[in-house]
């Protein structure tokens, strides 16, 4: 799974992997150093034991010369240039040595040391142990030198480094996998919070449930408070819009009634009424931009609208066909859905000659399509855009109206993230108005 750079999950996992990698590399270096000291110490202990054996077996003859005791039984000291060498020296002169040296001698420094570095007769690196010692009746400086090949120490270390590196790599992969599951488990509450917020946006929930994680509860409280504030603001907006509509339309109607029937001011009053209606309805729809947590079934809204329009439908002798699945629902307020479908059905009733069809279906998991079709005269493609303009009527001699219905529906649909489409009804021949809305 590829995680984006701005992902919290990706950052946490990346940081954990980097820190784990640094810790494993440091651990590898530290363990390798400890093992190297242990292996080198084992070789030093072995050469020191051989040196002690040589010292214990050495004697001084009557002439004061150093004589070696029994040679070490280790066969490695018999193999030529094996790197396992020993020699005894008196006053800087070698008096005894291992067969592995042949005709060569070792030239270590004069100081005593164990675990020093040296070079053998063949140029190979050696691990050197050298002691100066004294014996009864001895005169002069006595010294014993024992060496081991550095290559064997390096080979032993190499045999340990490989399984150590494999083990730490496996451990690193296990820790990386554990970090992934740990981060995934830790952020699961954020994923659940995101799903709950989407449920509110889709209208399937009205508020966030309190998370089980204490750190996220204040966030849920704040979001729920914002949702509630959103509801109150919209309610106040609609109340103010209603009051403004009443305060403007009442004196305007009185002015219209005070004019003589043939007065030219009636046209101006009608135009003012249409403009006021447009702006007030636009203000109302602007305040209705998707109340969070709202969820409205479509079928009951259509039933109520048809019940209100039953009289004009019956008087016109219209047949209304409804094809709506019961599960179809709109992610928004019922009042907004009534406004949109009501305007479209009322428009169809005005223009239909015999039949109206109302259908709907879900589109994916979060969209729905509602179509209102009639068998009226319809309109040309050139008139579709003009029909959605505010206050525009394509047929001034047609049924009464303000010319605001389709424009208001288009605005409301857009405010909810949807759209209103107009086209010719293929089956009925009239106008087909389709609403694409969130579901």
DADAKA-V910685 format. One line per field, one symbol per residue. phi: phi as a letter, one per 30 degrees, with the letter a starting at -180 (. if undefined). psi: psi as a letter, one per 20 degrees, with the letter a starting at -180 (. if undefined). Layout:
phi->???
psi->???
This chain:
phi->.ccddcddddddddddddddddddddddddddddddddddddddddddddddddddcdbcdddicdcddddedddddcddhdjcbbacbbhicdcaadeddhccbcbdddddabjdcabddciddbccbbbcbbbeidbiccbbbbbbddddddddddddddddddddddddddddddddddddddcdddddddddddddddicacaddddddddcdddddddddddddedddddddddddddddddcddddddddddddecddddddddddddddeddddddddddcdiddidabddedddddddddceddddddicccccbbddddbcdaddddddddddddddddddcdcabbbcbaadbicbbbbcbcbbcddiadddcddddcddicbdbdcdedlciceddddddddddcicacccaddddcjcccccccbdb
psi->pppqhjpgggggggghgghggghhgggggggggggghgghhgghhghhggghggghiqrpahjjqppqbpqpipihiippkiioqqqpqplippiqrqhiicjrrqmrrhqpqpkrqrprhjjqqqopppqqrqqqjqqrppqpppqqphhhghgghhhhgghgggghgggggghgghgghggghhjhhhghgghhhhhghijiqirpqpqhphhighggggghhhghhgggghghghghgggggghghghhhhghhiqqhjpiihhggggggggggghghghghhikmnppiqooqgghghghghhhjgghgghikqppppnpqhipqpmaqhhgghgghgggghghhhiqhhqpporqqqobijqqpppoqrkaibrrhhighhhjqpjpphnijaqqrijighggggggghhjkaqpqprpohhhicpoppoorq.
